Amino acid sequence: MAKLSLAGFKDPVRRPRYMIWTGVGLLALAAFIVVAFSATSTYWFCAEVCHKVQDDSIAAYDRSSHSMVSCMSCH
């Protein structure tokens, strides 16, 4: 296994740069998680991506009284 080098954090000149890029990476990861969670919580994702193989179930859901309830209320 490769050894993790912390030379950038030990060098006082490069430390701010490493800390900024670490923060940028963490913010990008957080943004990705928020967008992914938001996208997978939509009716479109449930009906068209996840449950596409169950077209008859989606059609029945659309006609039922449950269609007024969001997918996330149950899942």
Secondary structure, DSSP 4 states (H G I P E B T S, - for coil): -PPPP-HHHHSTTTHHHHHHHHHHHHHHHHHHHHHHHHHHTSHHIIIIIISGGGHHHHHHHHHSGGGGS-GGGT-
